Amino acid sequence: MLKLRLLLRRIRSFSFGRMLVYVREVKKETRTPSLLIVLDMLLCIVLYNVGFFDYHIFGFVHIRRHRDRRTFFTMRDNWRLCRLVNAPKDAEIFQDKIRFCNTFSQFLGREYLDLHHADDKALDAFLHRHPVVFLKAPGGFGGLEVERFDAGTSENSPSARALYNDCIGRGLYLVEEGLAQHKEMCAVYPGSINTVRIVTLTDEKGEPHPLYAFLRTGRGGACVDNTTSGGLSALICADGVIRRPALSDKTGEYFDAHPDTGHSFIGFRIPYYNEAVRLCKRAAQVRPGMRYVGWDVAITPNGPVLVEGNDLPAYDGQIYHQQEHPGRGLKPAIQAIVPQL
């Protein structure tokens, strides 16, 4: 039933123009005629529920065998896994940034303020301790409804009372201390906290297993690193090193180096990577009802800290041009942990 609903959703949202964008991208990599690419894309929607973008990034034009294509973990699989292993009540914690902070405070490495329970005087005191803060809507996602505020950059900064009223009026109830970023992470792109997304899946015995990880960076002056806001993502190998290009979800382009800074992605080693994985495995045991989580980790000069958790992780980690050994999807590894998928 879920497969049928997703298929119908893809049919309703079908855009021939959008399909042609990815047909052109795929054709750059192969001499396959456009018509054959289109036909194969349509076939993959029916057989695997794989859309145009996923067809492109999974490298299906290079992967012809049915048994290999079936190893890929799709949008339908992602939703089904969440339904199988994530308790709805626990998932609500991850959908509210304030509840997340309250639940995982031991891993945050920063101070935060809940304006539901604080007045303008408390905000003023907070800004004196932390002139740089991030203002967030508790239910925001994708880097939307997040603003950076620096109380020390301008003599014309609003008063704490004015800022408080503005935040309340726009639903920005969470105020977080701005984190200091590790200098090596800052060198990649200094405009945002460049987080590491680590996805864990916990087995029935309560042991968390890291599935994959990738670096996310901002771009073009953005203060957030979300790919939905134009950021880039680069797959991280198990030893903490990036060996393949970063991807822009917005355009489907690949980058060996960051387009703003020129810093190479290829060969970049994530500082404190093993510590970041251990942090996520510890966090994954706090709420046993949440077995499948995408953790966003900031790397500070003193080590990794949690930024937030995602109850519906992306199904990345199987992008053809980012895989160290391309051509095989995540489904076998996931089914080894959750056989009923």
N, C-alpha and C positions, 0 to 999 in steps of 0.2 A: 504493500500500500504506500509506504514511504517512497519507494522507487518511482511509483506511478505519479505521486504528487510532485516530486522533484522534476520528473520528465515533463509534466504538464506546465510546471512553472517555467522551465526552460523554453518550452514552445511559446508560451504567452509573452515571454520577454525577448523572443527572437528578434535580432536586429541584423539584417543583411549587411548593412554598412559596417557594423562592428565586426562581423565575421570576416569581411574583406580585409580589415586592418590586420587580423592575425593570419589570414591567408598570405598576405604580402610578406609578413615577417617569416612565416614558415618557408616561403618560396626562396627567401634569401639564403637559406641553409641547404637547399636541395634543388635539383633540376626538375622535380616533379611538376607536371602541368597543374595549373590552378584548379581546373575542373576536378581532377583526381583528389586534390587536397580537400576541396569542398565536399565531395562525396564521402571521403574518409572521415571528415569531421562530423558529418551528419550521422554516419554509421556509428561513430563512437558515442554520440549523444544517446542513441538507442541502446547500444550494447553495454556501455559502461557508465552512462550518465556523466560523461566528461564533456564539458563545454569547450568553446573555442579557445579561451585563454589557457585552460588546463591542458588542452591538446598541444598547445604551443609550448608551455613550460615543461610538461612531462616529456616532451620530445617524441611524441607518438609517430611523427613522420619518420623517425629513425628506428622505431620499435614496431616491427611488423607482426610478430607472432602473438596470437591470441593469448597464449599462456603467460607471456611476459606482460602484456597489457593488463591482464587480470590481477597482477600483483600490486597495482597502484591503488592507493587509499584515496577514495573520491569524496566529494562533498556529501554524498548520501551516506557513505561509511562513517564520515566524521560525525554527522548528526546522530546516526544510529549508536555509535560508540558512546557519545555523551548520554544518550537516553539509557543505555545499558548500565553504565558504571557511575554516573553522577546523580546524587540525590537532589531533587529539586529544591529542598529547603536549604541544603548546603550551597547550592549554586547561587542562591539569592545573596549570599555573603559576597561573592565575587562580582556581582552585578551592582554593588553599592560600595563605592570607594571608601566611605567612612567606616562601614562595617568591616571591610577588608582590613583597614588600618587597625581597628580595634582588635581584630582576631589575630593578626600576624604582627603585632607591634614589636615583638622581640627581634624580628628580622629586618626592621625598616631602617635603622641607623639614622633616623632623623625625627625631629619634633613635628607635630601637626596639631592643628586647631580645628575643632568642629564648631562652626558658627551657629549651629542649632542651640548650642549650650554656652556660648560666649558672647560678650558684648563688645562694643567698640573699644573700651578700655583694655580688655584682654587682647584684642587685635593690635592695639598700639604697643603694648608690652611685647607681644610676639614679634612685631616688626623691628623693635629696638634690638631684640636678640638676633633676629634673622632679617636683615634688610632685603635680601632677595628671596622671594617666595613664589610658589606656584598656586594659582587659584583654580579650583576644579569643581565642576558639577559632579555630585556623587554618582549619578547615573550616566555620565558621559562615556563615550567610547571612540576609538579610532583617532585619538588626539584632538577631537573636537571638544569644545567647552573647557579648554585648558588655556590659561593665560599666565605669562611670566610677569611679575611685578617687582621692580627694583626701587625701593624707597629712597635709595641714596643717589640716584642718577640725576635728579632734577630738583631745583628749588620749588618748582611748580607741582610737585607731587601732591595728590589729594590728601587731606587730613585722614586720620584713622576713621573718624566718624563718617566722612564722605565715602571712603573706600568700603567701609562696612555696609553702609546703606546700598551702595552699588552692587556689592556681592550678593546681598540678600535679595535685591530686586531681580538679579539675573540668575539666581539659583546656584551661585558659586559658594557653596557652604563649606568646602574643604580647603584649608590653607595649609600648605606644606612648606617646610624649610627647604630652600634650594640646596641641592647636593653638590659637593665638589667632585669633579670627575677626574679619574686617573689621567695623567698627562698623556699617556700613549693613546687612550681612547679619545681624548680631546684633540689630538693631532689629526685624527681621521676627519672629524668635523666638529668645530668648537661651538657651534650655535645651539646644540641640543645635548641632552644627556643621551648618549648612544647606548641603548640597552642591549642586553643579550637575552633573547627569548629561548628558554629551555623548556621543552615539553616533557612531562613525566607521565607515565602510566603505571599505576600501582596494581600489583597482582592480588589474588584473593588471600594470600598470606600476609598482606600488608607491606610488602617490599616494593618501593618505588623503582621504576626503571626509566632512565633517560632515553627518549626515543630519538631526538635530534635537537639541534640548537642552531640559531643563526644570529648574526649581528645585525642590528637595525640602526641606521643613521639618518639624521635629518638632511635636508638639502635646500638650497636656494634661500637661506635666511630663516627657515622655519625653526621654531624653538622646540618642536616635537619631532620624534623619530618614526612615527607611525607610517607604514607604507600607504595607508589610505589617505594620508595627508601629503603624499608626494615623496616620502622617504625611500631609502634603498635597503635591501636586505642581502646578506651574504651568508651562505651556509658554512658552519664551523665543523671541522672534522673532529673526531673523538679525542684527539690530542690537543685541542684548543687552537688549531691553526686553520686559517682560511686559505684554500688552495685553488678556488675557482672564482669567477667574477661575481659581482653583486648585481642584483636585479632591481629594476624599477617596475613595480606592479602597474603603475599608471600607463607606461608606454611599452612595456615588454623589452626595453633595452637592457643590455648587459654592460657592466663597467669593470675594467681591470683596476681602475683607480677612481677615487672619489672625484666627481666632475668639478666640485668647488675648490677643493684643496690640493688635488693631485696626489694625495696620499694613496699608496698602493694597497689594495685589498689583498692581492695575491701574496702569500707568505706572512701576512699579519698574524701575530700570536696574541690571543686575548689574555690580558693580565689576570691573574687569580682565577683562571678558568676552572681548575679542579675544585677550588674552594667554592666557586659559584654553583657547580653541580651538586656538591655536598649540601650547600645551603638549601637548594631546591628539594633535595631528597628529604631533608629535615622538615621543611615547610609542608611537604606533601603528606606528612604523617599527622599533621595537626587536626585535619578534618577527614577522618577515614571515609566519609560518604562522598568525598570528591577524589576520585581515582584518576581522572584525566584532566590535567591542568597545564596551561601554558603560562610559565612564570616569566615576568620581565624583571631583569636584574641589572642594576647599575653597578659599575665598577668604580669604586672610589679609591683615593690614594691608600686607604687602609684595608681595602678588601671589598667583597661584594655585599650588596644590600638589596632587599626586595623593593621593587617599585609598585607592582601590582600583579594580580593573577587573573587569568582568563578562563572562564568555564566552558568556552567553546573555542579551543585553539584552532589556529589555521592548520591545514594539512600540507604544509610545506615539508621540506626535507627530502623531496623526491623530484626536484627540479633538474632536468637532464643536464644542462650546462653548468650546474653547480655541484653535482654529485662527483665524488672522487672516483667512483666506479659506476658510471651511468647505465641506466637501462632497466633498473629493478625498483619496484615500489616498496612502500612500507607495510603493506597488508600482511605479509608472512610474519614479520617481527611482531606486529600487533596481535595477530591471531595466536601467536605462541604464548602471549600473556593473557589474552581474553579469547579463548577458543570459540565461544559462542557468537563472535562477530560474523 
